[in-house]
């Protein structure tokens, strides 16, 4: 009998236009591995408001918090996962310490795998903005699957 190695997958969700494509990748992987998905969205800058507005088709309501809008995006992904037979849940938080929060979540949830997206940037852009995927790779308490987005 084959023993399941991966029970929980943590997926940091970027609140951008391609969220659906990235979510689809994670959902398919979780379905194949029969694993649960834990989604986390870390809102780290005021620019996140623009990204969320774009993703939601410009429907950010006046007075609605970014976290509430991010929760709506996460709920859309949870619903997609349910349609694929995958158990998923998630939460959103405002924090400037994106990598630290993702790593803390991995430890607290005792995940078996982190699936993170890499933009494939190099040179000056990477030097200026850093690499979330790279920082997670360095300090993750479990294996990390980096997929290019």
N, C-alpha and C positions, 0 to 999 in steps of 0.2 A: 504494500500500500504506500502511495506517495504522500508524504507529509507536506502540508502547506507551510511555506516559509514566510510568506507575506500575508499578514492579517489586516494591517492598517497601513494606508498610504496617505501621507500628508502632501497636499498640493497647495503651494502658495499661489493665489489667484491674482494676476495682474488685471486691473480694471481698464482694459483697452478693447479696441474693436475686435481683436482676434481672440477674445476670451472664449467664445464658443468653440473655436477650433482647438484651443488648448484643453478646454474642458472635455471635449470629445476624445482626445488622446488619453487623458487620465481615466475617463469613464471606461473606455475600451480596455485599457490595461487592467483596471480593477475588476471588470467583468471576467476577463481571461484568468486572472489570478484568484477570483472569488474573494476579493478583499474589500474592506470598507474604505470609503474615501473621507478624509477630513480636509475641509477647505478652509483656508485662512486668507483674508484680504487685509493687508496692512496699508492704511492710508497715511502716506508719509509727507506729502507736500501739498500746497494749495493747487498745484497743477493737477492733482488727482481729481479735483472738482471738474475740470475741463474734460478729462478722460471719462469720468462717470457720465457727465452730461452727454458726451458723444455716443457712448455705448447705449444709453437709454433713449436715444433718439431725441435729445434735447428736452426731456421731460422732467428735469429736476425741478421739484416744486419749491416755491419760495418758502424759506424757513425750514425746509426739510434738511436734516443733517446728512452729511456725506456718509456717515456710518449707516444710516437707515437706507440710503440709496444703494450702498454696497451690499447690504443685507438682501435687498431685492435681487441684485445680480446673482448673489450666492444661492438664493432660493431658486432662481431659474436653473442653475446648474444642478442643484439637488433634485429638482423635478426631472431633468434630463436623465440623471443617474437612475432615478426610480423607474423610469420607462425602460431602462436597460437592465433592470433587476439588480442594481447596485445600491447598497445602503450608503447614504452620504449625509453629512451634516457639515456645518461650518459657521464661522463667525467673522466679523469685521472689527477692526480696532484702529484708532488713530495713534500712531507712534512714529517718531523719527528714527527709531532703531529697528529697521525692517528685519535685518538678518537675525538680530538678537531675539526678536519676538518669534520668528519662525523656528529658530533652534529651541527656544524655550517650549514652544508648542509641541515640537517633536519629542522632547523629553517628557513633558507632562502627559502626553497621550500615548507614550510608549509605542511609537510608530516603528514599522519594520522597513519602510522605504519612504524617501522624499523624492517627489518628481518635480523638478524645477526647469523652467524655460531659460535658455540662453539666447541672447540676441546676436551673438557672434561678433560683437564689436571688438575692435582691437586698437592699438596705438593710442593716439591722443584722446579719443572719446572714452576709452576704458580708463585711461589715467585720470581724467577729469571726473568721471561719474562712478568709477569702480564697477564691480561686478557682484551682484547679489548672488548669482549662482556660484561664483568663485568663493565667496565668503562662506556660503553654506557648505560647499565641498570641503573646505579646510576644517570646519569645526563640527560637522554633523555627527550625531551619536549613532547613526545607522547608515546603510548604503544610500547613495544619491544617484538618481537617474537624471541626467541632464539631456534634454531634447532641444534641438535647435528650432527656434520659432521665427 
